[in-house]
Amino acid sequence: MSSSQVLSVRNLDTRFQTQAGEIRAVDDVSFDLKIGEILGLVGESGSGKSVTGFSIMGLVDEPGEIYGGQIKFKGEDLTKVSSKRYDGLRGREIAMIFQDPKASLNPVLTIGDQIAEAISLHQSTTKKESLQKTNEILREVGIPDTEKRAKEYPFEFSGGMRQRAMIALALSMQPKLLIADEPTTNLDVTTQAQILVLMKELQKKFKTSILLITHDLGVVAQLCEKVIVMYAGKVVESGTVNDILLNPKHPYLQGLLKSMPNPLTKMDRLQIIQGTVPTLINPIPGCRFSDRCEFVMEKCKEKVPEFTKINKDHKVSCYLYEENGGKK
C-alpha cells in the first residue's frame, strides 16, 4: 500500500445468504483512494456500491458477510481487526454520511447532544468542551443560530438542515476517511448544490479523503477527481472524471450517459438501456452486462474480461478493448 493512499481495497467479496440463494452483492472489487482525494463510486440501484461502503465501515450485518479480500486503511487490514478496534476507528478515523439523515439521526436526542456524544466518546473532553466543539462544527456546516438549533430535535430541521447536521456529525472528529452514501438524495436542486459546495470546502479544510457513493453522474462531475463504475456487483470501468464522462468505453457506461439529459444536445426522448439488471443469485460466469449489451460476443457470457488499460488512469473490463485487437 502506497504512503499516498488512505484506503486500498483488494478483491472484496461480500455476500448475503437468503432463502432464495446466495447473493454476491460485491464481487472481486478493487480500488485505491489517495489522501485528500474524492473518489466517486457510481452505478444503478443494486450495483453493490452501498454494500461496498458498509463493508469498509464494518457494518455488514447478518445475513451478510465479507467472504474474502482486503480492506486496508492506512496500511491496516480492517477485515482482520477486532470489533473493539473497529469501534475505535469508526467515527474517529472513518465516518459515514448515510442516505437518509431522518432515519440515521436519533429522534429522541437533540442534534447538539448527538454530536457532543460522538465527540466525548472519542476524546477526553468535559461536557462544556464537547458542547463548545459541537457549536463550532455546526457553524462550519452553515447552520445559523447554532446554540438554539443545537437544542432542537431532528424533526425540527428541514431536509437540507438535517443533511448538514449529518455532515457535522460525520466530521466532528475530523476523520481521515469519509464515506458519503447518496448525500444529496431527496434534496431540491438548490439545497443539493449548497451541500456539494459545503462538502468540497470541508474536504479541503480538513484534508479528508471522500468515497462518494452515488447514482448521479452530475454530482460526480461537480465533486470527484476519479470514478469507479459498478454494475451488478462488479467494477466495469474506472478512471479520472474526464475519462469516465468524456471518453466512456464500457457499453454499460455509454448507455448510462446516453440516458441522461444533455442541455447541449437536442433530443426528442432519452435513450434507455434495454433489459433489466440481472439477479445476483448464482450470476452468470461471464460479463454481467452481456444480456443487455448490443456488442455481445459468445466469450462475454463465458468469462469475465480482464481489465484493459486505456491510459495511465483509465481501465475497462470489456472484450471490445482487448490489447490484441478490438474497438479502441
C-alpha positions as CSV (number, residue, x, y, z in Angstrom):
1,M,0.0,0.0,0.0
2,S,1.5,3.4,-1.1
3,S,2.1,6.0,1.6
4,S,-0.1,8.4,-0.5
5,Q,-3.1,6.1,-0.1
6,V,-5.5,6.2,2.8
7,L,-7.6,3.2,1.6
8,S,-6.8,0.2,-0.5
9,V,-9.5,-2.4,-1.3
10,R,-8.5,-5.6,-3.0
11,N,-10.7,-8.4,-4.3
12,L,-13.5,-7.5,-1.9
13,D,-16.2,-10.3,-1.8
14,T,-19.4,-9.6,0.2
15,R,-22.3,-12.0,0.1
16,F,-25.8,-12.4,1.6
17,Q,-27.4,-15.7,2.4
18,T,-31.1,-15.7,1.6
19,Q,-33.8,-18.4,1.3
20,A,-33.7,-17.9,-2.5
21,G,-29.9,-18.4,-2.6
22,E,-26.6,-16.7,-2.1
23,I,-26.4,-13.1,-3.3
24,R,-23.0,-11.9,-4.4
25,A,-23.5,-8.2,-3.8
26,V,-19.9,-7.2,-4.1
27,D,-17.7,-9.5,-6.3
28,D,-13.9,-9.1,-6.6
29,V,-13.9,-5.3,-6.2
30,S,-10.6,-3.5,-6.0
31,F,-9.7,0.2,-5.9
32,D,-7.4,2.8,-4.1
33,L,-8.2,6.1,-2.5
34,K,-5.5,8.7,-2.1
35,I,-5.1,11.1,0.8
36,G,-7.2,14.2,0.2
37,E,-8.9,12.7,-2.9
38,I,-12.6,12.5,-3.7
39,L,-13.4,9.2,-5.4
40,G,-16.8,8.5,-6.9
41,L,-18.4,5.1,-6.8
42,V,-21.3,5.1,-9.3
43,G,-23.9,2.6,-10.6
44,E,-27.6,1.9,-10.7
45,S,-29.5,0.8,-7.6
46,G,-28.5,-2.8,-6.8
47,S,-25.0,-2.4,-8.3
48,G,-23.3,-3.1,-4.9
49,K,-21.9,0.4,-4.3
50,S,-23.7,0.9,-0.9
51,V,-22.7,-2.6,0.3
52,T,-19.1,-1.7,-0.6
53,G,-19.4,1.3,1.7
54,F,-20.9,-0.7,4.5
55,S,-18.2,-3.3,4.1
56,I,-15.5,-0.7,4.6
57,M,-17.3,0.6,7.7
58,G,-17.7,-2.9,9.1
59,L,-21.4,-2.5,9.1
60,V,-22.4,-5.6,7.1
61,D,-24.8,-7.5,9.4
62,E,-26.3,-10.9,9.0
63,P,-27.3,-12.5,6.7
64,G,-24.4,-10.6,5.0
65,E,-20.7,-11.4,5.4
66,I,-17.4,-10.5,4.0
67,Y,-16.1,-13.7,2.4
68,G,-12.8,-12.5,1.2
69,G,-10.5,-9.7,0.1
70,Q,-8.6,-6.9,1.9
71,I,-9.7,-3.5,3.1
72,K,-6.5,-1.7,4.1
73,F,-7.0,1.6,5.9
74,K,-3.7,3.4,6.5
75,G,-2.0,0.0,6.0
76,E,-4.1,-1.9,8.5
77,D,-6.3,-4.7,7.1
78,L,-9.8,-4.0,8.6
79,T,-11.0,-7.5,7.7
80,K,-8.7,-8.8,10.4
81,V,-9.2,-6.4,13.3
82,S,-11.3,-7.0,16.4
83,S,-14.8,-5.4,16.9
84,K,-13.2,-3.3,19.7
85,R,-10.6,-1.9,17.3
86,Y,-13.3,-1.2,14.6
87,D,-15.4,0.7,17.2
88,G,-12.3,2.8,18.0
89,L,-11.8,3.7,14.3
90,R,-15.4,4.2,13.4
91,G,-16.4,7.8,13.9
92,R,-12.9,8.9,14.9
93,E,-10.9,7.9,11.8
94,I,-13.6,6.6,9.4
95,A,-17.0,8.2,9.2
96,M,-20.1,7.8,7.1
97,I,-22.9,10.1,5.9
98,F,-26.0,7.8,5.3
99,Q,-28.6,8.1,2.6
100,D,-31.5,9.1,4.9
101,P,-30.5,11.5,7.7
102,K,-34.0,11.4,9.1
103,A,-33.6,7.6,9.7
104,S,-30.0,7.9,10.8
105,L,-30.3,10.6,13.4
106,N,-31.7,9.6,16.8
107,P,-35.2,11.2,17.0
108,V,-35.2,11.4,20.8
109,L,-31.9,13.2,21.2
110,T,-31.2,16.8,20.2
111,I,-28.9,17.5,17.3
112,G,-26.3,19.0,19.7
113,D,-26.5,16.1,22.2
114,Q,-25.8,13.6,19.3
115,I,-22.7,15.4,18.1
116,A,-21.4,16.1,21.6
117,E,-21.9,12.4,22.5
118,A,-19.8,11.4,19.5
119,I,-17.0,13.9,20.5
120,S,-16.9,12.8,24.1
121,L,-16.9,9.1,23.1
122,H,-13.6,9.5,21.3
123,Q,-12.0,12.5,23.2
124,S,-11.3,13.2,26.8
125,T,-13.5,16.3,27.0
126,T,-15.8,17.9,29.6
127,K,-19.4,18.3,28.7
128,K,-18.8,22.1,28.3
129,E,-15.9,21.5,25.9
130,S,-18.0,18.9,23.9
131,L,-20.9,21.4,23.5
132,Q,-18.4,24.1,22.5
133,K,-17.0,21.9,19.8
134,T,-20.5,21.0,18.7
135,N,-21.4,24.6,18.2
136,E,-18.2,25.2,16.2
137,I,-18.8,22.3,13.8
138,L,-22.5,23.3,13.3
139,R,-21.2,26.8,12.3
140,E,-18.8,25.1,10.0
141,V,-21.6,23.4,8.1
142,G,-23.6,26.5,7.8
143,I,-26.3,26.0,10.4
144,P,-27.3,29.5,11.7
145,D,-28.0,30.4,15.4
146,T,-26.1,27.3,16.4
147,E,-26.8,27.4,20.2
148,K,-30.5,27.5,19.6
149,R,-30.5,24.9,16.8
150,A,-28.3,22.5,18.7
151,K,-31.1,22.2,21.3
152,E,-33.6,21.2,18.6
153,Y,-34.6,17.6,17.5
154,P,-34.1,16.2,14.0
155,F,-37.8,16.5,13.2
156,E,-37.5,20.3,13.7
157,F,-34.9,20.5,10.9
158,S,-35.6,20.8,7.2
159,G,-34.2,18.1,4.9
160,G,-31.3,20.3,3.9
161,M,-30.5,21.2,7.5
162,R,-30.7,17.5,8.6
163,Q,-28.2,16.7,5.9
164,R,-25.9,19.5,7.2
165,A,-26.3,18.1,10.7
166,M,-25.3,14.6,9.4
167,I,-22.2,16.1,7.8
168,A,-21.4,17.9,11.1
169,L,-21.8,14.6,13.0
170,A,-19.6,12.7,10.5
171,L,-16.9,15.4,10.5
172,S,-17.0,16.2,14.2
173,M,-13.8,14.1,14.8
174,Q,-12.1,15.3,11.5
175,P,-11.9,11.7,10.1
176,K,-9.2,10.7,7.6
177,L,-11.9,8.9,5.5
178,L,-15.5,9.9,4.9
179,I,-17.9,7.6,3.1
180,A,-20.8,9.6,1.7
181,D,-23.7,7.4,0.6
182,E,-26.0,9.4,-1.7
183,P,-25.6,12.6,0.4
184,T,-27.9,14.7,-1.9
185,T,-30.8,12.2,-2.3
186,N,-34.3,13.7,-1.8
187,L,-32.9,17.3,-1.7
188,D,-34.1,20.0,-4.1
189,V,-31.7,21.3,-6.7
190,T,-30.7,24.4,-4.8
191,T,-30.1,22.6,-1.5
192,Q,-28.2,19.9,-3.4
193,A,-25.8,22.5,-4.9
194,Q,-25.3,24.0,-1.4
195,I,-24.4,20.6,0.1
196,L,-22.0,19.8,-2.7
197,V,-20.2,23.1,-2.2
198,L,-20.1,22.6,1.5
199,M,-18.6,19.1,1.2
200,K,-15.9,20.4,-1.2
201,E,-15.0,23.2,1.2
202,L,-14.8,21.0,4.3
203,Q,-12.9,18.3,2.4
204,K,-10.2,20.9,1.6
205,K,-10.2,22.4,5.1
206,F,-9.9,19.0,6.9
207,K,-7.9,17.2,4.1
208,T,-10.4,14.4,4.4
209,S,-10.5,11.6,1.7
210,I,-14.0,11.0,0.5
211,L,-15.6,8.0,-1.1
212,L,-18.7,9.4,-2.7
213,I,-21.4,6.7,-3.4
214,T,-24.0,8.0,-5.9
215,H,-26.1,7.1,-9.0
216,D,-26.0,10.8,-10.1
217,L,-23.3,11.5,-12.6
218,G,-24.0,15.2,-12.4
219,V,-22.9,15.1,-8.7
220,V,-19.8,13.1,-9.8
221,A,-18.9,15.8,-12.4
222,Q,-19.1,18.5,-9.7
223,L,-17.2,16.8,-6.9
224,C,-15.0,13.9,-7.9
225,E,-11.5,13.6,-9.3
226,K,-11.6,9.9,-10.1
227,V,-14.5,7.5,-10.6
228,I,-15.3,3.8,-10.4
229,V,-18.3,2.4,-12.3
230,M,-20.0,-0.7,-10.8
231,Y,-22.6,-3.0,-12.4
232,A,-24.3,-5.9,-10.7
233,G,-21.6,-6.2,-8.0
234,K,-18.6,-5.8,-10.4
235,V,-16.3,-2.9,-11.3
236,V,-16.6,-2.5,-15.1
237,E,-14.6,0.8,-15.6
238,S,-12.5,3.3,-13.7
239,G,-10.6,6.5,-14.5
240,T,-10.5,10.2,-14.0
241,V,-13.7,12.1,-14.1
242,N,-12.9,13.3,-17.6
243,D,-12.1,9.7,-18.7
244,I,-15.4,8.5,-17.5
245,L,-17.7,11.4,-18.6
246,L,-16.0,12.4,-21.9
247,N,-14.4,9.1,-23.1
248,P,-16.6,6.2,-21.8
249,K,-15.7,2.8,-23.0
250,H,-17.8,0.1,-21.4
251,P,-21.2,-0.3,-23.2
252,Y,-23.0,0.0,-19.8
253,L,-21.4,3.3,-19.0
254,Q,-22.1,4.6,-22.6
255,G,-25.7,3.6,-22.2
256,L,-25.9,5.3,-18.7
257,L,-24.6,8.6,-20.1
258,K,-26.9,8.4,-23.1
259,S,-29.9,8.0,-20.7
260,M,-29.0,11.4,-19.0
261,P,-30.5,14.7,-20.3
262,N,-27.9,16.9,-22.0
263,P,-28.7,20.6,-22.3
264,L,-26.3,21.0,-25.2
265,T,-27.9,18.3,-27.3
266,K,-31.5,18.4,-28.7
267,M,-33.3,15.1,-28.4
268,D,-36.9,14.1,-28.5
269,R,-36.6,11.4,-25.9
270,L,-33.9,10.0,-23.7
271,Q,-32.3,6.7,-24.7
272,I,-32.7,3.7,-22.3
273,I,-30.7,0.6,-21.7
274,Q,-32.8,-2.3,-22.8
275,G,-33.4,-5.2,-20.3
276,T,-33.0,-5.3,-16.6
277,V,-30.2,-5.7,-14.1
278,P,-29.5,-9.5,-13.6
279,T,-30.1,-11.3,-10.4
280,L,-27.0,-11.6,-8.2
281,I,-28.1,-15.1,-7.1
282,N,-25.9,-17.6,-9.0
283,P,-24.8,-14.9,-11.5
284,I,-23.6,-15.9,-15.0
285,P,-19.8,-16.7,-15.2
286,G,-19.1,-14.0,-17.8
287,C,-19.8,-10.3,-18.1
288,R,-22.9,-9.5,-16.1
289,F,-23.9,-6.9,-18.7
290,S,-23.8,-9.4,-21.6
291,D,-27.6,-10.0,-21.7
292,R,-28.2,-6.2,-22.3
293,C,-25.2,-5.4,-24.5
294,E,-25.6,-4.7,-28.2
295,F,-21.9,-5.8,-28.8
296,V,-22.1,-9.1,-27.0
297,M,-19.9,-12.0,-28.2
298,E,-20.0,-15.6,-27.1
299,K,-17.0,-15.3,-24.9
300,C,-18.7,-12.4,-23.0
301,K,-21.1,-15.0,-21.5
302,E,-18.3,-17.5,-20.6
303,K,-15.7,-15.5,-18.7
304,V,-15.4,-12.0,-17.1
305,P,-12.9,-10.0,-19.2
306,E,-9.7,-8.8,-17.7
307,F,-9.1,-5.1,-17.3
308,T,-7.5,-3.3,-20.3
309,K,-5.6,-0.1,-19.8
310,I,-6.8,2.8,-22.0
311,N,-4.4,5.2,-20.4
312,K,-2.5,5.6,-17.1
313,D,-5.7,6.0,-15.0
314,H,-8.4,4.7,-17.3
315,K,-9.2,0.9,-17.5
316,V,-12.2,-1.1,-18.6
317,S,-13.4,-4.7,-18.3
318,C,-14.6,-5.4,-21.8
319,Y,-13.5,-7.7,-24.6
320,L,-14.0,-4.9,-27.1
321,Y,-10.8,-3.3,-25.8
322,E,-8.5,-6.3,-25.5
323,E,-4.9,-5.4,-26.2
324,N,-4.7,-7.9,-29.1
325,G,-7.2,-6.1,-31.1
326,G,-10.8,-4.8,-30.9
327,K,-12.6,-1.5,-30.7
328,K,-10.4,1.4,-29.4
